[in-house]
Amino acid sequence: MNTVRCAVIGAGWWGTTAHVPALKKHPDAELVAVHHHDPAQAKRIERDFNVPHAFASADDLLALPGLDAVVVSSIPALHYQHAKAALRRGLHVLIEKPMTLTVAEAKELVTLARKKGVQFVISCPWHFTAHGIEARRLIQSGALGNLKMISVLMTNFTQGLYQGLPWEKVFGHNPTLQNAAEPYLKPGRTSYSNPKLAGGGQIYCQVSHAAAYLGFLTNSEPKEVFARFDKAGTSVDIYDVLNLKLANGALASIASTGATMLSDRHYEVRIYGTKGMILLDLWKGKLEFHDLQCHVKKYPDIPEADIYPMFAPTNNLVDAALGRAPNGSPATLGLYSMKIIDAACRSARTNRNVRI
């Protein structure tokens, strides 16, 4: 196989912002079909992106002969259904985060992908930055000694989505923010605000990134979670604080909100070991390593255009399917994230520490 014949299920806001353009640009990918639940929108995408086939039914798309890989970027409530159908057909799959709505669903998908022997990628662009990969290498090399504590502060401009506001209200005061310019398709008003469709608010939409990143960096399973949420008058959580204990004994905290001011957002990761520490600012493209001898290694800043490599997961799906690159963001990290999300939701609901 020299070319990967691909399709996108759920070619909505993010599907047409990241996945469709990435597949059109990849020299070894052929985008042969798109799916959107609205037939008129499906035909519009087919025409505007010059795609051979468009479907309003995911089952009809999956019946198309000759497919090699599928991107699942539908609403979270449909991820399990769509990914399972694709995996059962032996297709390579990239699934958007949150991977599913439950741990059991995520486990089933990972097991199915392993049984079928296909590539199964979770769409977390942060796993593909040079700084993130170097931070993981430093940890795994033993440069930090025994890992003791990790602190994550992650904020983004998502509050308006949880409130079900129209796009111009979500980003109206600063429409030029990265990835926030007028999109080809706008997100549905209930896609993020209805917990039955989205699972929850910040915990499913954004903490899913941070939780998977803990697994990416440490390769150590979560064992305990204590969490508190604040819905700020909406139907879903907007302010989230999680305290965790990992299997290697490290303590971790995640503080996250979708209500940061539109002037700035943060993704600060601080990692402390017995021999060194890592200061990682993902939204700022900065990385430092400090050791016991007070030596400080400052890595070159990542160029602004590369800080959030939103095409990277899609590109990796194609390259991994061709056997030209390892799976840089395996779906096992999506399962890892779901374990934390599920435990955090139970903890916030019961006011108790949850053992996994």
BELMO-V750925 format. One record per residue. N is the residue number from 1. PSI is psi in whole degrees, 0 to 359 (* if undefined). D_LAST is the distance of its C-alpha to the last C-alpha in Angstrom with 2 decimals. Layout:
{{N:PSI:D_LAST} {N:PSI:D_LAST}}
This chain:
{{1:120:41.34} {2:342:42.69} {3:138:41.58} {4:117:38.32} {5:116:39.12} {6:159:36.49} {7:159:35.76} {8:118:33.79} {9:124:32.18} {10:54:31.91} {11:68:34.48} {12:222:34.19} {13:297:33.99} {14:329:31.67} {15:318:32.79} {16:347:36.38} {17:319:35.63} {18:305:33.67} {19:314:33.41} {20:311:36.90} {21:322:38.73} {22:316:36.75} {23:326:37.61} {24:329:41.21} {25:337:41.56} {26:126:39.98} {27:340:42.95} {28:16:41.25} {29:144:39.63} {30:111:41.48} {31:108:40.13} {32:343:41.55} {33:149:39.88} {34:154:38.08} {35:136:36.57} {36:138:36.68} {37:337:36.49} {38:114:39.80} {39:323:42.59} {40:318:44.76} {41:322:42.12} {42:315:41.39} {43:325:45.12} {44:315:45.33} {45:317:42.64} {46:314:44.40} {47:310:47.66} {48:329:46.63} {49:6:44.50} {50:57:46.84} {51:136:44.33} {52:324:45.94} {53:146:43.89} {54:141:42.15} {55:147:40.31} {56:355:39.07} {57:127:37.05} {58:325:34.16} {59:320:35.15} {60:320:38.68} {61:314:37.57} {62:342:35.51} {63:353:38.61} {64:126:40.55} {65:149:41.71} {66:6:41.10} {67:144:37.80} {68:326:35.71} {69:152:32.89} {70:138:31.44} {71:127:29.82} {72:106:27.67} {73:33:28.06} {74:183:28.32} {75:151:26.53} {76:324:22.71} {77:343:23.12} {78:356:25.19} {79:312:23.27} {80:311:21.72} {81:312:25.12} {82:318:27.12} {83:319:25.02} {84:317:24.78} {85:321:28.53} {86:316:29.26} {87:321:27.11} {88:335:28.66} {89:3:32.00} {90:25:31.05} {91:146:31.13} {92:143:29.47} {93:134:27.23} {94:124:26.30} {95:135:23.88} {96:159:23.74} {97:153:20.70} {98:147:18.66} {99:313:18.23} {100:191:17.65} {101:346:16.69} {102:158:13.68} {103:319:11.02} {104:319:13.07} {105:317:16.17} {106:317:15.08} {107:316:14.12} {108:319:17.48} {109:317:19.39} {110:317:18.24} {111:318:19.16} {112:317:22.41} {113:320:23.39} {114:319:22.94} {115:321:25.04} {116:346:27.67} {117:36:27.86} {118:163:27.95} {119:133:26.83} {120:111:23.90} {121:138:23.66} {122:136:21.56} {123:83:24.01} {124:93:23.08} {125:332:26.48} {126:340:25.22} {127:355:24.18} {128:5:27.91} {129:149:29.52} {130:321:31.40} {131:318:29.81} {132:318:26.22} {133:321:27.10} {134:321:28.93} {135:317:26.15} {136:319:23.84} {137:318:26.76} {138:316:27.33} {139:312:23.79} {140:338:23.84} {141:347:27.40} {142:6:26.49} {143:334:28.70} {144:357:26.28} {145:215:25.70} {146:127:22.36} {147:128:20.10} {148:322:19.47} {149:141:18.95} {150:133:18.77} {151:127:20.14} {152:127:20.39} {153:115:22.86} {154:121:23.23} {155:154:25.81} {156:173:27.79} {157:56:30.51} {158:358:28.61} {159:316:29.26} {160:328:32.26} {161:319:30.36} {162:335:27.97} {163:355:31.16} {164:27:32.69} {165:154:35.63} {166:158:38.04} {167:315:37.86} {168:337:40.88} {169:329:39.29} {170:314:36.01} {171:17:37.85} {172:329:41.38} {173:343:41.87} {174:74:40.88} {175:355:41.15} {176:8:41.41} {177:151:37.88} {178:129:36.23} {179:10:35.17} {180:5:36.37} {181:165:39.97} {182:117:41.23} {183:165:39.24} {184:312:40.75} {185:137:38.66} {186:149:37.08} {187:150:33.63} {188:147:33.74} {189:337:33.87} {190:359:30.98} {191:330:28.85} {192:342:26.82} {193:344:27.72} {194:111:26.81} {195:336:23.09} {196:334:23.88} {197:322:25.01} {198:347:22.81} {199:313:19.49} {200:197:19.92} {201:250:21.80} {202:326:20.91} {203:320:17.14} {204:321:17.89} {205:316:21.21} {206:319:20.88} {207:337:17.46} {208:324:16.70} {209:306:19.15} {210:321:17.84} {211:315:14.19} {212:327:15.61} {213:326:17.97} {214:316:15.48} {215:320:14.58} {216:316:18.34} {217:318:19.36} {218:333:17.04} {219:34:15.81} {220:126:12.82} {221:145:9.22} {222:139:7.02} {223:329:4.96} {224:145:5.82} {225:133:7.80} {226:126:11.01} {227:153:13.41} {228:138:16.94} {229:154:19.06} {230:121:22.84} {231:348:24.49} {232:41:27.94} {233:6:29.70} {234:185:28.35} {235:352:26.24} {236:165:23.34} {237:140:21.62} {238:324:23.82} {239:124:22.61} {240:135:18.96} {241:126:17.61} {242:137:14.09} {243:133:13.19} {244:157:10.49} {245:131:10.07} {246:166:10.10} {247:332:10.28} {248:5:14.03} {249:350:14.03} {250:144:15.13} {251:143:14.72} {252:149:14.84} {253:143:16.15} {254:120:16.99} {255:127:19.91} {256:142:21.26} {257:151:23.99} {258:9:26.27} {259:25:29.06} {260:156:30.44} {261:150:34.23} {262:357:35.81} {263:340:37.43} {264:153:34.39} {265:161:30.73} {266:145:28.35} {267:79:25.74} {268:123:25.74} {269:122:23.37} {270:123:23.94} {271:123:22.59} {272:128:23.54} {273:181:23.87} {274:347:26.11} {275:355:28.89} {276:174:28.79} {277:154:27.36} {278:131:27.19} {279:112:28.32} {280:121:27.65} {281:97:29.05} {282:319:28.31} {283:340:30.42} {284:350:33.19} {285:36:33.11} {286:146:33.07} {287:133:31.58} {288:147:32.41} {289:128:31.51} {290:135:32.56} {291:182:32.95} {292:335:33.95} {293:12:37.62} {294:19:37.46} {295:135:38.01} {296:120:36.75} {297:116:36.52} {298:120:36.75} {299:153:36.21} {300:139:38.46} {301:145:37.25} {302:133:36.09} {303:147:38.78} {304:322:37.99} {305:340:38.28} {306:1:35.52} {307:317:32.98} {308:91:31.14} {309:77:31.89} {310:343:31.19} {311:347:33.04} {312:315:31.14} {313:320:28.36} {314:316:31.13} {315:321:33.34} {316:324:30.65} {317:313:30.19} {318:313:33.93} {319:322:34.19} {320:322:31.30} {321:327:32.77} {322:355:36.06} {323:19:34.58} {324:352:35.86} {325:150:32.62} {326:160:29.08} {327:108:26.28} {328:349:25.58} {329:69:22.55} {330:149:20.90} {331:346:18.89} {332:333:15.95} {333:332:15.62} {334:321:15.69} {335:316:12.74} {336:312:10.95} {337:319:12.20} {338:327:11.21} {339:318:7.44} {340:316:8.38} {341:312:11.03} {342:314:9.39} {343:321:7.01} {344:318:10.31} {345:320:12.43} {346:321:10.86} {347:314:11.11} {348:327:14.61} {349:325:15.61} {350:353:14.81} {351:33:15.52} {352:156:12.61} {353:138:9.87} {354:125:6.41} {355:136:3.79} {356:*:0.00}}
